[in-house]
Amino acid sequence: MTTTTTGTVTSADGTTISYREAGQGPGLVIVHGAMQTWHSQIELAGALAGDFTCYLPDRRGRGGSGPAGADYGLAREVEDLDAVLRATGARYAVGVSSGAVITLHTALTRPAALRKAVLFEPPLGLDAADVRGSLERFDREIAEGRIPAALVTGMRAARLGPPLFNALPRRVQEWVTGLMLKSQDGAAGQEPTFRELAPTQRQDIQLVVEASGDFAAYRSVEVETLLLGGTRSRDYLRTALVELERAMPRARRVVMEGLDHGATQNAAQRGRPERVAEEIRRFLKG
């Protein structure tokens, strides 16, 4: 088990951002994705801790960090990551899924904050109108306490459900999701349950909407960047990496055989953190 210590920073709008620290060496911030907290990539941090001091923040609205706030958006998330980078002196960042969107926009708008960045499958290239349309339904289902329905809405909006799950009728998807939630209820562990994290999915849907648009917007990113993905991930995620590589002058792409969108997660969640760490280490130390 990787040993961590806890720290906090204050973001630009006064929100407290909590993080865990592990390892030794140059600073590396790992920004988690949707339905996750700092603990979701603890094994990835453990695999890198011999070479880097890893900082694992809870994004706002989760864990030990402050609330998302009424003015929530991509700009606030960029400010949060910038605050962690400044406070810790870290110059490297790894972003996972929606965390990769945050890392990418930090590189775009605050290039001096980063020396190198790793983007693992940012969910870019979706139709903004379609995704935006899911927000109203998601909000209604959360307000009505229909957590399984809201989670299905979020998964369908981001097209991130497993292929077999996606083939099911919606009512069956909600039933299966409800069973999964019940199996987590009352379970002891360091990570919040999906039921507890469900409201935060709105934040990630909003990030996808804000970041949608022409990939040409990223032509001005000068930060040296590794674009990581897996051969088993959804087509649009792999296409996004291709488009980013074309647009960004200092980006290169590595696609890992047999891995999918959950590859950075802990082994108990069917991740392959050691394999992902190999590519991150090679890039950052190269």
C-alpha positions as CSV (number, residue, x, y, z in Angstrom):
1,M,0.0,0.0,0.0
2,T,1.4,3.4,-1.0
3,T,1.9,5.7,2.0
4,T,0.6,9.2,1.5
5,T,0.5,12.5,3.4
6,T,-2.3,15.1,3.1
7,G,-1.9,18.7,2.1
8,T,-4.2,21.6,1.0
9,V,-4.0,24.7,-1.2
10,T,-6.3,27.6,-1.8
11,S,-7.5,28.1,-5.3
12,A,-8.0,31.6,-6.9
13,D,-11.7,31.8,-5.8
14,G,-10.9,30.8,-2.2
15,T,-11.9,27.1,-2.6
16,T,-9.8,24.6,-0.6
17,I,-8.3,21.9,-2.8
18,S,-7.1,18.8,-0.8
19,Y,-4.4,16.5,-2.2
20,R,-2.4,13.4,-1.2
21,E,1.4,13.3,-1.7
22,A,3.5,10.2,-2.2
23,G,7.0,9.4,-3.5
24,Q,10.2,11.3,-4.2
25,G,11.7,13.2,-7.1
26,P,10.3,15.8,-9.5
27,G,6.7,16.8,-8.8
28,L,3.9,15.2,-10.8
29,V,0.2,16.1,-10.3
30,I,-2.3,13.3,-11.3
31,V,-5.7,14.8,-12.1
32,H,-8.5,12.2,-11.8
33,G,-11.6,11.9,-14.1
34,A,-15.3,11.5,-13.6
35,M,-16.8,9.5,-10.7
36,Q,-13.3,9.4,-9.1
37,T,-11.3,10.9,-6.3
38,W,-7.6,11.0,-5.4
39,H,-7.7,7.4,-4.5
40,S,-8.7,6.2,-8.0
41,Q,-5.1,6.4,-9.3
42,I,-3.2,5.6,-6.1
43,E,-1.7,2.5,-7.6
44,L,-0.6,4.5,-10.6
45,A,1.1,7.0,-8.2
46,G,2.6,4.0,-6.4
47,A,4.1,2.8,-9.6
48,L,5.7,6.2,-10.2
49,A,6.6,7.1,-6.7
50,G,10.2,5.8,-7.0
51,D,10.9,8.5,-9.6
52,F,8.5,11.3,-8.9
53,T,6.7,13.0,-6.0
54,C,3.1,12.4,-7.0
55,Y,0.4,14.8,-5.9
56,L,-3.2,13.4,-6.1
57,P,-5.8,16.2,-5.7
58,D,-9.5,15.7,-5.0
59,R,-11.1,17.9,-7.7
60,R,-13.5,20.5,-6.3
61,G,-16.8,19.0,-5.1
62,R,-15.2,15.7,-4.1
63,G,-13.5,14.2,-1.0
64,G,-11.6,16.7,1.1
65,S,-11.9,19.6,-1.3
66,G,-14.4,22.4,-1.2
67,P,-17.7,22.6,-3.2
68,A,-17.9,23.1,-6.9
69,G,-19.5,26.5,-6.4
70,A,-22.0,28.5,-8.4
71,D,-19.4,29.7,-10.8
72,Y,-18.2,26.2,-11.7
73,G,-16.6,25.6,-15.0
74,L,-13.4,24.7,-16.9
75,A,-11.7,28.0,-15.8
76,R,-12.2,27.1,-12.1
77,E,-10.7,23.6,-12.7
78,V,-7.7,25.1,-14.4
79,E,-7.2,27.5,-11.5
80,D,-7.3,24.6,-9.1
81,L,-4.6,22.7,-11.0
82,D,-2.5,25.8,-11.3
83,A,-2.8,26.3,-7.5
84,V,-1.5,22.8,-6.8
85,L,1.3,23.2,-9.3
86,R,2.4,26.5,-7.8
87,A,2.1,25.3,-4.2
88,T,4.0,22.1,-4.7
89,G,6.5,23.3,-7.3
90,A,5.5,20.4,-9.6
91,R,6.1,21.0,-13.4
92,Y,4.5,17.7,-14.7
93,A,0.9,16.7,-14.8
94,V,-1.1,13.6,-15.9
95,G,-4.7,14.1,-16.7
96,V,-7.2,11.2,-16.9
97,S,-10.3,11.5,-19.1
98,S,-12.1,14.8,-18.0
99,G,-8.9,15.4,-15.9
100,A,-7.0,15.4,-19.2
101,V,-9.3,18.1,-20.5
102,I,-8.4,20.2,-17.5
103,T,-4.7,19.5,-18.0
104,L,-4.9,20.3,-21.7
105,H,-6.5,23.7,-21.0
106,T,-3.9,24.4,-18.4
107,A,-1.3,23.8,-21.0
108,L,-3.2,26.0,-23.4
109,T,-3.9,29.0,-21.1
110,R,-1.0,28.8,-18.6
111,P,1.9,27.2,-20.5
112,A,4.5,28.5,-18.0
113,A,2.9,26.3,-15.3
114,L,3.9,23.0,-17.1
115,R,7.1,21.6,-18.5
116,K,5.5,18.3,-19.7
117,A,1.9,17.0,-19.8
118,V,0.3,13.5,-20.2
119,L,-3.2,13.3,-21.5
120,F,-5.0,10.0,-21.1
121,E,-8.0,9.9,-23.4
122,P,-9.7,13.3,-23.0
123,P,-13.4,13.0,-24.1
124,L,-13.2,15.5,-26.9
125,G,-15.0,15.5,-30.3
126,L,-18.5,14.8,-29.0
127,D,-21.4,16.9,-30.3
128,A,-21.8,19.7,-27.8
129,A,-25.5,20.1,-28.4
130,D,-26.2,16.4,-27.7
131,V,-24.1,16.5,-24.5
132,R,-25.6,19.8,-23.4
133,G,-29.1,18.3,-23.9
134,S,-28.3,15.6,-21.4
135,L,-27.7,18.1,-18.6
136,E,-31.4,19.0,-18.2
137,R,-32.4,15.3,-17.9
138,F,-29.5,14.6,-15.5
139,D,-30.4,17.5,-13.2
140,R,-34.1,16.3,-13.2
141,E,-33.1,12.7,-12.3
142,I,-30.8,13.8,-9.5
143,A,-33.4,16.1,-8.1
144,E,-35.9,13.3,-8.1
145,G,-33.5,10.9,-6.4
146,R,-33.3,8.6,-9.4
147,I,-29.5,8.0,-9.1
148,P,-29.3,5.0,-11.4
149,A,-31.2,6.9,-14.1
150,A,-28.9,9.9,-13.7
151,L,-25.8,7.7,-14.0
152,V,-27.1,6.1,-17.1
153,T,-27.7,9.6,-18.6
154,G,-24.2,10.6,-17.8
155,M,-22.7,7.4,-19.3
156,R,-24.8,7.7,-22.4
157,A,-23.8,11.4,-22.8
158,A,-20.1,10.6,-22.7
159,R,-20.5,7.3,-24.5
160,L,-18.3,5.6,-22.0
161,G,-20.4,2.5,-21.0
162,P,-19.0,-1.0,-21.8
163,P,-20.1,-2.3,-25.2
164,L,-22.3,-5.0,-23.7
165,F,-24.0,-2.5,-21.4
166,N,-24.5,0.0,-24.3
167,A,-26.4,-2.7,-26.2
168,L,-29.1,-3.0,-23.5
169,P,-32.4,-1.1,-23.4
170,R,-32.2,1.9,-21.2
171,R,-34.6,0.5,-18.6
172,V,-32.3,-2.6,-18.3
173,Q,-29.3,-0.3,-18.0
174,E,-30.9,1.5,-15.1
175,W,-31.8,-1.8,-13.4
176,V,-28.2,-3.1,-13.7
177,T,-26.8,0.3,-12.5
178,G,-29.2,0.1,-9.5
179,L,-27.9,-3.4,-8.6
180,M,-24.3,-2.1,-8.8
181,L,-25.2,0.8,-6.4
182,K,-26.8,-1.5,-3.9
183,S,-23.7,-3.7,-3.9
184,Q,-21.6,-0.7,-2.9
185,D,-24.0,0.6,-0.2
186,G,-22.5,0.0,3.2
187,A,-19.2,-1.3,1.8
188,A,-16.1,-0.2,3.7
189,G,-13.4,1.4,1.7
190,Q,-11.4,4.5,1.1
191,E,-13.3,5.5,-2.0
192,P,-16.7,7.1,-2.0
193,T,-19.5,5.0,-3.6
194,F,-20.9,5.8,-7.0
195,R,-24.1,6.8,-5.3
196,E,-22.2,9.5,-3.3
197,L,-20.2,10.6,-6.4
198,A,-23.2,10.7,-8.7
199,P,-24.0,14.5,-8.4
200,T,-20.4,15.3,-9.4
201,Q,-21.0,13.7,-12.9
202,R,-22.7,17.0,-13.8
203,Q,-19.4,18.8,-13.5
204,D,-17.7,16.4,-16.0
205,I,-20.5,16.7,-18.5
206,Q,-20.2,20.4,-18.3
207,L,-16.4,20.2,-18.9
208,V,-17.1,18.1,-22.1
209,V,-19.5,20.8,-23.3
210,E,-17.2,23.6,-22.6
211,A,-14.2,21.9,-24.3
212,S,-16.0,20.9,-27.4
213,G,-15.1,22.6,-30.7
214,D,-12.4,22.6,-33.3
215,F,-9.2,20.7,-32.5
216,A,-7.3,23.6,-34.3
217,A,-7.8,25.5,-31.0
218,Y,-4.9,23.5,-29.6
219,R,-2.4,24.4,-32.2
220,S,-0.9,27.0,-29.9
221,V,-0.1,24.5,-27.1
222,E,3.7,24.5,-26.8
223,V,4.0,22.2,-23.8
224,E,5.6,18.9,-24.6
225,T,2.7,16.4,-24.4
226,L,2.2,12.7,-24.4
227,L,-1.2,11.5,-25.7
228,L,-2.0,8.1,-24.2
229,G,-4.8,5.7,-25.0
230,G,-5.7,2.1,-25.4
231,T,-6.7,-0.1,-28.4
232,R,-9.9,-1.2,-26.7
233,S,-11.3,2.3,-26.0
234,R,-14.2,3.9,-27.8
235,D,-13.6,5.1,-31.3
236,Y,-14.1,8.8,-30.6
237,L,-11.5,8.7,-27.8
238,R,-8.9,7.2,-30.1
239,T,-9.9,9.7,-32.8
240,A,-9.5,12.6,-30.4
241,L,-5.9,11.6,-29.8
242,V,-5.2,11.4,-33.5
243,E,-6.6,14.9,-34.0
244,L,-4.7,16.3,-31.0
245,E,-1.5,14.9,-32.4
246,R,-2.1,16.6,-35.7
247,A,-2.9,19.9,-34.1
248,M,-0.4,20.2,-31.3
249,P,3.2,20.9,-32.5
250,R,5.0,19.1,-29.5
251,A,2.7,16.1,-29.0
252,R,3.2,12.5,-29.7
253,R,0.7,9.6,-29.4
254,V,1.1,6.2,-27.8
255,V,-1.7,3.6,-28.0
256,M,-1.3,0.7,-25.6
257,E,-2.4,-2.7,-26.9
258,G,-5.4,-4.3,-25.1
259,L,-6.1,-1.4,-22.7
260,D,-9.3,0.6,-22.4
261,H,-10.5,3.8,-20.8
262,G,-10.1,2.4,-17.3
263,A,-6.4,1.6,-17.7
264,T,-5.2,4.2,-15.2
265,Q,-7.4,2.9,-12.4
266,N,-6.4,0.6,-9.6
267,A,-6.2,-3.1,-10.3
268,A,-9.4,-3.9,-8.3
269,Q,-11.2,-1.7,-10.9
270,R,-9.6,-3.7,-13.7
271,G,-7.0,-1.0,-14.4
272,R,-3.4,-1.6,-15.6
273,P,-1.6,1.1,-13.7
274,E,1.8,-0.5,-14.0
275,R,1.6,-0.6,-17.8
276,V,0.4,3.0,-18.0
277,A,3.2,4.1,-15.6
278,E,5.8,2.6,-17.9
279,E,4.8,5.0,-20.7
280,I,4.5,8.0,-18.4
281,R,7.9,7.3,-16.9
282,R,9.6,6.9,-20.3
283,F,8.1,10.2,-21.5
284,L,8.9,12.3,-18.4
285,K,12.4,11.0,-18.0
286,G,13.2,11.0,-21.7
